[in-house]
Amino acid sequence: MDAPDDIRARYDLLKPHLKGRFRRLWAGAEALSLGRGGQTRVASITGICAPTVARGIRELKGVELPRPVPADESSGVLTKLVGRPRIEKKDPAILATLERLLADEVAGDPMSDQRWVRCSLRKLRIRLAAEGHHACLQTIAELLRRMGYSLKVNHKKRTASGSPGQDQQFQHIAEQKQTFLKAGLPVISVDTKKKELIGDFKNNGRAWCREATEVNQYDFSTGAECLAVPYGVYDVSKNSGYVTVGVSHNTAAFAVSSIVRWWEQRGQIDHPGAKELLIFADGGGGNGSRARAWKFNLQRMVSDKYGLKITVCHYPPGCSKWNPVEYRLFSQISINWAGKPLRSLPLMLGYIRGTTTTTGLVVEGVLDEGTYQKGQKVTKEELSQLRLEAHPDRPNLSYTISPRT
């Protein structure tokens, strides 16, 4: 059985081409395909009045209908069949009343004619009846459509107001990127992907298959094998990804440990002799701009150990979508396993390693079974011992860590 959204979508697509008899025949065919109660459902979904749908059903079944009588036998001009008059003709004040009732319930797009209403049809019917206007739910819905209203869902379109100096930080990021790439130095983008429940759980998206895969009805973490934490490192110049899947917590130590794994297994091979590294990161999470443990571990585990001079540029708050790891790596991984339950860690790693694009993306995936405790404390004294130099333009979001030995 077709869903109401499918019927409505077909009607919206065909509406400009459906006139008169073809319109009611289409409505009648849809009603017949739905079976019992189809006439009422089609009328409710499309806004076509129920008598019109019923007439279309009768015509399709071959039931004889009264034919119009010529007004003038010599001219051959037929008189129009007169149906039930619209409610606004019987009750001219109903439109003005409905508009007034909706005045405090309306939201919309100021750049177009689209408008939405929060009040339900049943509440509108009760409020109209209280003011002496009687109309059924179907009639009210048709009035709303003719007035330009329609049912909508929330659309994530607006962006938060920019933080002070946001444009300057983006410009600074672009300049740093260009400088490092021209010098042949490594540039990586890092972040933590959404945590995933491992087990028979629903995974958003659709996949080609003969039958839908059955998964657990509820996404309770108690029934999961574990909670996987994927941390991605995207090499901008090499168009390659390195994803470490952890089974512990998303901490600063885990983030830096993932970068260490990338450097040991890929970074120093792809960038031999490099003594500097540029990192793009979000402003929060384990690699947050205010996280002391993030800076402390970068100094101790990467800069001091490998003699790397590390420049870190954080994206301003609310701007994580501009981080290359998001749209170059994570989005492709999500597409690769869309609609497929992540039943085990090896299966998850297989989807990660199997992620490719037409532009030549190659992804490696490794498992980190280590335990990372939350709440790592870094004292002011330990922080003061870091060889950290903040950039003058954006000291809170950009800084360089140099090796101490």
Wavefront OBJ file of the C-alpha trace (Angstrom):
o trace
v 0.000 0.000 0.000
v 1.333 3.405 -0.954
v 2.238 5.799 1.827
v 0.440 9.168 1.984
v 3.691 10.933 1.128
v 4.001 8.891 -2.083
v 0.467 9.736 -3.183
v 0.978 13.396 -2.351
v 4.276 13.453 -4.250
v 2.658 11.945 -7.364
v -0.202 14.426 -7.155
v 2.138 17.404 -6.814
v 4.080 16.152 -9.836
v 1.009 15.601 -12.035
v -1.147 18.465 -10.767
v -0.151 20.968 -13.497
v -1.222 18.416 -16.135
v -4.424 17.157 -14.473
v -7.479 19.104 -15.560
v -11.141 18.265 -15.269
v -11.922 14.663 -16.139
v -8.302 13.469 -16.067
v -7.937 14.818 -12.533
v -10.891 12.881 -11.156
v -9.947 9.748 -13.117
v -6.471 9.823 -11.596
v -7.938 10.333 -8.124
v -10.376 7.491 -8.724
v -7.591 5.159 -9.845
v -5.555 5.952 -6.729
v -8.581 5.345 -4.525
v -9.299 1.995 -6.183
v -5.681 0.907 -5.713
v -5.934 1.610 -1.976
v -9.024 -0.547 -1.553
v -11.504 0.026 1.219
v -11.467 3.608 2.469
v -9.396 4.731 -0.509
v -11.821 7.477 -1.486
v -11.521 9.186 1.901
v -7.757 8.771 2.034
v -7.145 10.227 -1.426
v -9.432 13.153 -0.693
v -7.662 13.835 2.600
v -4.150 13.566 1.134
v -4.642 15.541 -2.089
v -7.336 18.009 -1.088
v -9.588 16.884 -3.963
v -13.175 16.868 -2.717
v -14.626 13.440 -1.952
v -17.515 13.676 -4.471
v -14.982 14.290 -7.251
v -13.018 11.198 -6.235
v -16.246 9.183 -6.062
v -17.233 10.347 -9.536
v -13.847 9.297 -10.891
v -14.347 5.831 -9.372
v -17.774 5.507 -10.983
v -16.427 6.552 -14.376
v -13.625 4.013 -14.175
v -16.126 1.289 -13.280
v -18.291 2.238 -16.257
v -21.252 3.509 -14.231
v -23.471 5.767 -16.342
v -23.466 9.366 -15.181
v -26.055 12.017 -16.010
v -24.871 13.882 -19.079
v -25.150 17.677 -19.346
v -27.966 18.935 -21.509
v -27.110 21.365 -24.342
v -28.174 24.863 -23.530
v -28.830 25.498 -27.182
v -29.377 22.525 -29.476
v -28.369 24.563 -32.508
v -25.120 25.873 -30.977
v -24.083 22.566 -29.433
v -22.649 24.356 -26.361
v -22.963 22.228 -23.228
v -23.857 23.616 -19.878
v -21.323 23.011 -17.130
v -22.163 20.572 -14.406
v -22.546 22.652 -11.267
v -21.139 21.012 -8.151
v -21.250 22.024 -4.522
v -20.128 25.664 -4.109
v -16.908 26.342 -2.263
v -17.244 27.108 1.410
v -15.862 30.635 1.002
v -18.861 31.438 -1.197
v -21.314 30.180 1.415
v -19.291 31.683 4.260
v -17.259 34.637 2.886
v -15.860 35.529 6.327
v -14.182 32.151 6.962
v -10.949 33.030 5.137
v -10.489 36.259 7.095
v -11.233 34.429 10.347
v -8.808 31.626 9.511
v -6.087 34.144 8.630
v -6.616 35.925 11.940
v -6.495 32.666 13.932
v -3.223 31.795 12.259
v -1.633 35.194 12.827
v 0.149 34.041 15.995
v 0.813 30.529 14.709
v 2.726 31.321 11.547
v 6.383 30.919 10.696
v 7.895 31.261 7.267
v 10.656 32.190 4.880
v 10.819 35.984 4.356
v 12.521 35.435 0.974
v 9.633 33.424 -0.493
v 5.891 32.856 -0.214
v 6.225 29.640 1.795
v 4.461 29.641 5.141
v 3.848 27.049 7.853
v 1.310 26.716 10.657
v 1.867 25.046 14.049
v -1.812 24.639 14.961
v -3.382 21.280 14.021
v -6.446 20.946 11.772
v -8.598 19.702 14.652
v -7.700 22.685 16.816
v -8.452 25.026 13.942
v -11.833 23.368 13.417
v -12.713 23.865 17.100
v -11.592 27.507 17.061
v -13.489 28.195 13.834
v -16.625 26.571 15.227
v -16.362 28.751 18.331
v -16.647 31.778 16.055
v -19.550 30.404 14.040
v -17.699 28.911 11.069
v -18.281 25.205 10.540
v -15.971 23.226 8.248
v -14.630 19.690 8.125
v -10.954 18.826 8.422
v -10.649 18.198 4.683
v -12.118 21.602 3.863
v -9.802 23.380 6.296
v -6.806 21.584 4.788
v -7.853 22.662 1.281
v -8.301 26.266 2.458
v -4.809 26.228 3.974
v -3.303 24.927 0.728
v -5.048 27.621 -1.300
v -3.738 30.197 1.186
v -0.178 28.985 0.595
v 0.318 26.758 3.654
v 1.637 23.199 3.638
v 2.973 20.617 6.089
v 6.714 20.977 6.590
v 9.416 19.512 8.804
v 12.285 21.403 10.423
v 15.046 22.106 7.926
v 18.586 22.572 9.201
v 19.578 25.522 7.055
v 20.547 28.407 9.282
v 24.030 28.799 10.656
v 24.866 30.209 14.045
v 26.072 33.764 14.283
v 29.803 33.941 13.668
v 32.183 34.277 16.559
v 34.403 37.368 16.696
v 37.301 37.063 14.283
v 35.812 34.062 12.479
v 36.700 35.341 9.015
v 40.223 36.180 10.128
v 40.706 32.627 11.428
v 39.547 31.122 8.156
v 41.934 33.387 6.291
v 44.743 32.390 8.651
v 43.955 28.696 8.086
v 44.086 29.193 4.305
v 47.425 30.994 4.535
v 48.956 28.299 6.752
v 47.701 25.565 4.443
v 49.161 27.238 1.369
v 52.508 27.829 3.078
v 52.898 24.212 4.231
v 51.753 22.650 0.963
v 54.106 24.826 -1.089
v 56.979 23.744 1.153
v 56.013 20.073 0.723
v 55.228 19.700 4.426
v 52.447 17.431 5.758
v 49.004 18.927 6.412
v 46.451 16.775 8.232
v 42.854 17.295 9.311
v 41.720 15.418 12.429
v 38.488 14.813 14.276
v 36.387 12.152 15.999
v 33.556 10.629 13.963
v 30.187 9.833 15.509
v 30.354 6.946 17.966
v 28.816 3.716 16.666
v 27.086 0.878 18.517
v 28.527 -2.471 17.479
v 25.832 -5.124 17.138
v 22.463 -5.694 15.446
v 21.476 -2.041 15.391
v 19.893 0.077 12.693
v 22.324 2.059 10.554
v 20.873 5.053 8.745
v 20.687 4.931 4.972
v 19.511 2.453 2.350
v 21.263 -0.434 0.609
v 20.349 -2.619 -2.387
v 19.097 -5.995 -1.202
v 16.244 -8.426 -1.829
v 14.924 -8.215 1.722
v 15.419 -5.619 4.440
v 17.886 -6.627 7.141
v 16.263 -7.195 10.517
v 17.907 -5.408 13.433
v 17.089 -4.712 17.073
v 13.991 -2.639 17.674
v 15.712 -0.473 20.286
v 19.196 1.012 20.265
v 20.070 0.217 23.869
v 23.813 0.344 24.485
v 23.475 -2.453 27.051
v 22.903 -4.901 24.195
v 25.916 -3.750 22.190
v 29.221 -5.567 21.874
v 30.933 -2.229 22.476
v 30.784 1.452 21.596
v 33.260 2.179 18.816
v 35.010 5.568 18.706
v 36.486 6.271 15.238
v 39.184 8.960 15.125
v 40.179 10.096 11.656
v 43.368 11.614 10.272
v 43.045 12.953 6.720
v 46.229 13.774 4.801
v 45.273 16.756 2.634
v 48.117 16.518 0.111
v 48.017 12.727 -0.287
v 44.186 12.410 -0.242
v 44.477 9.507 2.171
v 42.701 8.683 5.404
v 43.783 6.859 8.532
v 41.062 5.878 11.003
v 41.791 4.522 14.465
v 38.785 2.755 16.013
v 38.917 2.891 19.794
v 36.750 1.037 22.305
v 37.379 3.340 25.257
v 36.719 7.075 25.671
v 37.185 10.008 23.317
v 39.957 11.707 25.262
v 42.894 13.919 24.354
v 45.253 11.005 24.950
v 43.300 8.848 22.487
v 43.326 11.631 19.870
v 47.080 12.176 20.147
v 47.714 8.420 20.216
v 45.836 8.157 16.902
v 48.047 10.863 15.403
v 51.124 8.989 16.667
v 49.903 5.802 14.966
v 49.363 7.689 11.719
v 52.836 9.275 11.864
v 54.575 5.982 12.588
v 52.732 3.947 9.954
v 51.986 6.508 7.240
v 53.159 10.049 7.956
v 56.912 9.599 8.074
v 56.724 7.263 5.056
v 54.652 9.630 2.901
v 56.609 12.690 4.072
v 60.229 11.587 4.572
v 62.470 14.106 6.284
v 59.582 16.390 7.342
v 60.312 18.362 10.505
v 57.075 20.361 10.628
v 53.426 19.350 10.739
v 50.206 21.372 10.319
v 47.063 20.101 12.060
v 43.509 21.308 11.425
v 41.137 20.437 14.284
v 37.726 21.390 15.654
v 37.405 23.644 18.655
v 35.943 21.011 21.001
v 36.182 17.367 22.019
v 39.404 15.524 22.716
v 41.309 17.880 20.413
v 39.632 21.054 21.665
v 41.369 24.406 21.625
v 40.986 24.777 25.405
v 41.987 21.232 26.323
v 45.256 21.340 28.264
v 45.701 17.580 27.907
v 45.583 17.901 24.109
v 48.473 20.367 24.056
v 50.388 18.502 26.763
v 50.176 15.174 24.922
v 51.075 16.749 21.586
v 54.211 18.178 23.169
v 55.213 14.984 24.973
v 54.055 12.225 22.581
v 54.643 13.839 19.172
v 56.778 16.969 19.197
v 59.414 15.856 21.725
v 59.451 12.201 20.648
v 59.811 12.772 16.894
v 61.363 16.235 16.841
v 58.392 17.735 15.018
v 57.417 21.380 15.084
v 53.611 21.238 15.193
v 51.329 24.068 14.124
v 47.694 23.660 15.184
v 44.799 25.682 13.740
v 41.354 25.170 15.281
v 38.145 25.982 13.441
v 35.889 28.538 15.155
v 32.886 27.265 17.142
v 30.079 26.000 14.905
v 32.348 25.640 11.859
v 33.309 21.967 12.072
v 31.682 21.240 8.695
v 34.544 23.106 7.016
v 37.100 20.723 8.479
v 38.351 18.624 5.498
v 38.189 15.366 7.453
v 34.420 15.779 7.683
v 33.541 16.091 4.003
v 36.546 14.318 2.468
v 36.745 11.263 4.749
v 33.886 10.801 7.207
v 31.123 11.468 4.675
v 32.551 8.833 2.320
v 32.777 6.257 5.118
v 29.156 6.917 6.082
v 28.083 6.435 2.457
v 30.015 3.166 2.223
v 28.275 1.557 5.217
v 24.881 3.258 4.794
v 22.021 0.904 5.616
v 24.366 -1.881 6.792
v 24.441 -2.887 10.474
v 27.885 -2.765 12.070
v 27.669 -6.169 13.703
v 31.342 -6.498 14.663
v 34.519 -4.454 14.864
v 36.209 -6.398 12.009
v 33.175 -5.664 9.828
v 33.343 -1.984 10.721
v 37.058 -1.877 9.913
v 36.310 -3.623 6.625
v 33.858 -0.895 5.605
v 36.409 1.756 6.572
v 39.205 0.137 4.574
v 36.894 -0.401 1.623
v 36.031 3.304 1.315
v 37.207 4.763 -1.979
v 36.255 7.643 -4.272
v 36.730 8.499 -7.938
v 39.332 11.073 -6.874
v 41.590 8.344 -5.496
v 40.853 8.354 -1.754
v 42.550 5.500 0.115
v 41.652 4.734 3.733
v 43.364 2.584 6.339
v 41.635 1.383 9.473
v 43.215 0.055 12.671
v 41.848 -1.082 16.015
v 43.023 0.460 19.285
v 41.989 -1.679 22.247
v 43.739 0.514 24.783
v 41.951 2.073 27.754
v 41.938 5.862 28.020
v 40.760 7.339 31.278
v 38.767 10.530 31.361
v 39.792 13.587 33.315
v 43.507 13.765 32.684
v 44.770 16.671 34.788
v 47.441 19.049 33.556
v 48.615 21.573 36.102
v 49.532 25.168 35.370
v 53.142 24.319 36.097
v 53.131 21.504 33.514
v 51.413 23.802 31.037
v 54.009 26.499 31.558
v 56.761 24.019 30.681
v 55.355 23.473 27.207
v 57.228 25.093 24.380
v 54.038 26.609 23.006
v 53.870 29.843 21.026
v 50.452 31.320 20.342
v 49.894 33.066 17.023
v 49.397 36.805 17.584
v 46.256 37.210 15.450
v 44.261 34.306 16.951
v 46.056 33.183 20.136
v 43.179 30.996 21.339
v 42.740 29.076 18.081
v 46.214 28.928 16.531
v 49.559 28.038 18.106
v 52.845 26.257 17.422
v 54.446 23.591 19.614
v 58.190 23.119 19.182
v 60.281 20.175 20.468
v 61.997 20.780 23.823
v 65.077 18.719 22.935
l 1 2 3 4 5 6 7 8 9 10 11 12 13 14 15 16 17 18 19 20 21 22 23 24 25 26 27 28 29 30 31 32 33 34 35 36 37 38 39 40 41 42 43 44 45 46 47 48 49 50 51 52 53 54 55 56 57 58 59 60 61 62 63 64 65 66 67 68 69 70 71 72 73 74 75 76 77 78 79 80 81 82 83 84 85 86 87 88 89 90 91 92 93 94 95 96 97 98 99 100 101 102 103 104 105 106 107 108 109 110 111 112 113 114 115 116 117 118 119 120 121 122 123 124 125 126 127 128 129 130 131 132 133 134 135 136 137 138 139 140 141 142 143 144 145 146 147 148 149 150 151 152 153 154 155 156 157 158 159 160 161 162 163 164 165 166 167 168 169 170 171 172 173 174 175 176 177 178 179 180 181 182 183 184 185 186 187 188 189 190 191 192 193 194 195 196 197 198 199 200 201 202 203 204 205 206 207 208 209 210 211 212 213 214 215 216 217 218 219 220 221 222 223 224 225 226 227 228 229 230 231 232 233 234 235 236 237 238 239 240 241 242 243 244 245 246 247 248 249 250 251 252 253 254 255 256 257 258 259 260 261 262 263 264 265 266 267 268 269 270 271 272 273 274 275 276 277 278 279 280 281 282 283 284 285 286 287 288 289 290 291 292 293 294 295 296 297 298 299 300 301 302 303 304 305 306 307 308 309 310 311 312 313 314 315 316 317 318 319 320 321 322 323 324 325 326 327 328 329 330 331 332 333 334 335 336 337 338 339 340 341 342 343 344 345 346 347 348 349 350 351 352 353 354 355 356 357 358 359 360 361 362 363 364 365 366 367 368 369 370 371 372 373 374 375 376 377 378 379 380 381 382 383 384 385 386 387 388 389 390 391 392 393 394 395 396 397 398 399 400 401 402 403 404 405
